[in-house]
Amino acid sequence: MKIVLAYSGGLDTSIILKWVKEKYNAEVIAYCADVGQGSELDGLEEKAMKTGASKVYIEDLRKEFIDDFIFPCIKANAIYEDYYLLGTSIARPVIAKRLVEIAELEGADAIAHGSTGKGNDQVRFEATVKSLAPHLKIIAPWREWDMSSREDLIDYAEKNNIPIPVTKSKPYSTDRNILHISYEGGVLEDPCYEPNEDMFLLSVSPEKAPDKPEYVDIKFKSGIPIAINGKNMDSVSLFELLNEIGGRNSIGRVDMIENRLVGIKCRCVYETPGGTILIEAHKALEAFTVERDLAHYKSLISEKYAEIVYYGLWYSPLKYALDAFVEESQQYVSGNVKLKLYKGNMSIVGRESKYSLYDDSLATFGKDDDYDHSDAGGFINLFTLSTKTVGIRNRKIKEDK
């Protein structure tokens, strides 16, 4: 049997590589997608081979991740439960897509992943595999073995001489990519526990942020950011720069109680500096360029879009249909937005676009007003006609009593 394992080198997949190989008497190919984990990838190939992998794939998918997965979510203003910018959720379909491609390239019988039986990622990985390669067997060790905690995994690693990046004294879990870092589990399971400042890797605290505000100007074309402070940039460089700018100004920290797909509430802490800046700038430009009824309806689409992505249904018919709606809504979302960042706070201080629907000759209360106030009376009479009719009826009923 040949299995392709989605391998990160973290606690779970380090154990799984050896466990799956022995359990299924299989050849295991380790696959790791570089979606912006940084130094976490150092030494990964050597570690996987030593743990028993027959082959290791490590591929840079950062550009694809940003262009084909993050940017569509930015254009949709997709935020789950008002706070979560879907950093982990968006990464899973790009990883699983390539996982399937490698499995087919290698003639594998199955894929394996390290998601737990109570988390969202198991659904996201498997929904993608079932959509793109329904013939492949899926192995999820967390639903099979008798280990029930991270402490059990740490004990297994120690007994089998498997190097792991986690200790019992610091057991919280992290997931990092170019969009965010998430933290959950361990000490964070206490909702009253305030995380230590040394936990955060992408941003400084507001107290340590500069005492002067920093301004950043973002240029968009059809809903996609293409330049920062007047400089055109490729998507990877743009995100790296925005992460630096946001991080040093303490932008993008979130501590929330989140409703998982399986029905469990969990406490999650996120750092999403660049993504937070982008989505706020994008919303500001939409408000400037998108017609009222379309803008109002798109806000409903945004919530549903975020839910679909969170649930792992990236390759679903409804997601494709909503993509078409979002794409149509973005044709005039081009222009510049200027933001002011200061100690964890962010405000829009300027916007400009040749497609702007803002007309100062209509909006002004000054003498240059082009709005004909006499039109309002007839409009109000028609707009409130049904309300007036109800009022007349209710008054008659009241008088009859």
N, C-alpha and C positions, 0 to 999 in steps of 0.2 A: 504494500500500500504506500502511496506517496501523498504527503500532506504538505500544503503551503500554510505556514503559520504567520499571522499578522504579529510581528515581533517588534517590541519597543525597547527591550532590554531592562524594563522595569521589573518590579517584584513578580507580578502575575505571569508575564510571558517568559521570564527567565525560568520559572518553575515548570511552566507548561511545556516548553520545548523538550525537556528531559522526560516529563511524565507521559506526554503523548507518544514519544518515540518508543518508550517501554510498553505502555498500555496497548498500543496498536501494532507493535513490532513493525514500525513504519520508517520510511525515509522521510525526514523533515527538512523542508526548505524554508529558511527564515526570510521574511520580507519586511523591510522597514522603509516607510515613506518619509522622506525629509519634507515636513510641512512647516519647518521653522523651529525645531527643537533646540537648535544651537549646539552647545557642547555636550548635550545628552547623547549625541551620536558618536562621540569619541570612543574608539575602541570597541564599537558594537560588533563589527564583523568578527574580530578575534574572539570576543566573548561568546558569540553564537556558535562558532565552529568548535570551541572548547566544550560547550555544553552539549554538543551532539548534532548540530546542523550539518547536512551534507553540502549545502550551498547557501549563500547569503546574497540577497538583493538589497542594496541601499540606493534609493533613487531620489533625486531632487525634484519634488513636485510642487515647490512653492509657487511658481508662476501659474501653473494650472489651478492650484488651490485658490489663489487670489482671483484670477481672471474669470474662472468658470464656476466658482462656488461662493467666494466671499462677495464679489461685486454684485452678483444677482441679488444677494440678501441685502446689500446696501441699497440697491435700487428699489427693493421692495419695502425698505424701512422695517425689516423683520426683527422684532424684539420679543422674546418670549416672556410673558408675564411681567411686562413693563420694564424689566431690568436686564435680562440675560441676552447678550448679543450672539448667542449660539456658537461660540467658538469651538467647542468640542463637537457639537451636533453637525456643523458644516464640514468638519474634517473627516468624519467617518465615511461619507459616500465617496470622496475622492480616494481615500485609502482602500476601501473595499472594491472600488472599480478596478484599480490596478491589481489588487489581490486576485480578482477573477481572471484578469488578463494573464497574469503570471501562471496561475493554475492551469489555464488552457494551453499556454506556451510549453509548460513542463509536462503536460499530460498527467496532471495530478488527479487523484480520486476525490480529494476533500480539501476543505480549508478549515483552519482552526483559529479561534480568537480567545482573548483573555478576559472578556467581559463577564461580570458577575451575573448571577441569576436574578438579582433584584434591581439591576441598573437599566439605563436606557440604551447603552451602547450595543448590547446583545441584539436589540431590535434593529438598530440602525445598520449594523454589519449584515445581519441576516436578511433584512428586507432588500438591501442592495444585491446581495448574492442571489436571492430568489428571483429578483427582477431580471438580472443580467445572465445568470447561469443556473437555472433551476435544477439542472442535473447533478450539480456538485453536492456531495455530502458535507454537512456542517458539523464540526466538533466543537463543543463548548464545555471544556473541562470543569468549570465552576458548577455545571449542572450534573456532573457525573461523579467527581471524586468525593472522598469523605472528609476532606479538609473544609473547615467552616469559617475560618477567620484568617486575617493577615498574619497573626501570630503563628498559626499552624504552617503557613507558607514559609515564614522565616525559619521555623524549626526544620522544615524539609530542606530548605536551601543550605542550612548549616550542616545537616547530616550528609548532604550530597556534594558539598564543597562548591556550591553555585554562588558566584559573587552577585550581590544585590545592592541596590542603592538606598535601602530602607533599613531602619533599625527599630526594635521594639520601643525605644524611648522616643522615637519621632515617626509615628506610623501613618500620619495623614498622607493622602494620595494627591499627586499633582498630574496635570495634563497640560503640556505646553505646545503651542504652535505659533505661527507668525501673527495670528489674530489675538491670542490671549494666553493666560495661564489660569487654570482652575485649581482650587484646593478644596478637598473634602475628606471626610472620615477622621478617625482618630480623635484628637483633642477637639476638633471642630464640630464633632457630633453634639457637643454641649452648646445649645443655642445662646447661652449667656457668656460663653468664653470669648474674650476679645483676643484676636490673633496677635502674636508677637510681631513687632515690626520687622524682624529679620526674616520672617516668612516670605515677604513680598520681594519679587525678583525684577519686576518691570517698572516699578514706580516708587517714588519717595513719598513719605507722609506729607500732608499739607504743611506741618510745622517745619519740615526741612526743605520745602519748595522755595524758589527764589522770592525775594521780597518785592520784586518788580514784575508786573504783568508781561506776558509774552504774546505777541500777535502772530497769527499764521493765516496766510491767504491760500485758499484751495481753489483750483480751477477744475470745473467739470465739463465733460462733453457727453451729452445724452445720458446723464446720470452716473457716468464713470469718472472718477478723479484722474486727472492726467498731469497736473503740475502743482508744485508747492512753492509758494513765494516767488512765482514767476518763472520757475525752472521746470521744464518738462522732464518727467522721470518715468522709467519703467515701473511696473506695478510692485515688484519686490523692493526696489530702492525706495519707492514712495512710502510703502508700509513701514519699512525699517526706520525711515526718518520720522514719520508721524508717531511711531512708538517711542522714539527718543524724546521728541518734543512733548508728547503727552505724559510720558513717564516722569520727566524732570519737573513737571508742573502738577503732579499728583492727580492726573485725569484718568478716569475709567475704573476706579475701584468699586466693587459691588459686593455686598454681604446680604444674601437673601435666603428665605425659605422657599424652596422650589417644589412644584408638584411634578414628580416623575410620571412617566407614561404608565408605569405599573401600579400607580395609585399611592405610592409612598411619598411623604413629604421629607425633603432632605435639606440640610443647611449647606449652602455652597458659597464660596468666596471666589471672586473673579477679578483679574486685572485685564482690562482691554483698552489701553490708552489710545492707540491709533484708530481703532475701530470706532470708539466713542466719539472722537473728533469728527470722523468722516460721516457718521450717520446723522449727527446733529447738523453738520454743514449741508448735507444732502437734503434734509428736511426743510431747512431754511430756503434753499434754492427752489425746491418744489413749491413752497408757499408763494414764491415770487413769480413762478412761470406756469403753474398748472391751474387750469380752469376750476372754478369752485366745485361743481358737481362731481367732476372727475377726482378732485382732491379728497372730497368727503368719502366717496365710495372706495377710493384706494386705501383709506385708513382702515376700512373693514377688511380689505384684502390683505393688508399688512399683518394683521393679527392672525388670520387663517394661514397665511404663508409661513409665519414663524412657527405655528403649531405643527404644520406638516413637516417642516424641516426638523423640528425638535423630535418628532415621532419617527424620523428616519425614512420618510416616504419621498425621498428626493427624486426617485425614478418612477413616480406614480402619475397616472393620467391627470389627476387634479392639479398636481404641481406643474406639469407641462402646460396646462390650460392657463393657470395663473401666471406663469412666465410670459405667455403671450400678452396677457393683459398688462402686466408690469412693463414689458418692453414697449408697448404702444404708448403708455403713459409717460415715457421718458424722452420722447423725441424732441421736446423743447427744454429739457432740464440741462441747459448749458449756461455757463457763466462762472462768476467768481463769488466766493463767500469769504469774508474776513471774520476771524474769531479772536477773542481775547481770553487768554488762559491765566488763571491766578489762583494758586494754592487750592487746587481741587475743584475750582469753579470755572465754568466756561460760558461765555455769552457771545451771541452773534452781534457784531458791531458794523457790518457792512455787507451789501450784496449788490451785484450788478449783472445784467444779462440783456443781450439784444432781443431776447424773446420775452422780456418782462411783460406781465399783464398789469403791473402797477402803473397807473396814469395819474401823475400829480395834478393835472388839470381837473380831474374828477375827484381826487381824494382831498384836495386842499379846502380849507375853510376860509381862505383869503379871497382877495378881490379878483383873482384870476380864475375863479370857479367857473367851469364850463357845464356844470350839472344844472339842469332845469328843475328847480325845486317844485314847480307846479305839477310836474309829472307824477310826483309821489302820491298825491291825493287819489287819483284814479287807480293807481297800482294798489294802494292799500285797500280801496273799496272792493276790488276784485279778489285780492289775496285773502281778505277776511270775510268774504261773502258767506261761505259755509259756516264760519264761526258765528257770524251775525244771525244767520237763519236759526241756528240752534239756540242762540240767546233769546230770540223772539218767541220761539216755542216754549222755552223754559219759563219765560216771564208770563205767558198765557196760562200755563199750568199752575203757576204760583197764584195768579189772580183768581183762577177758578176755585181754588181752595178757600 
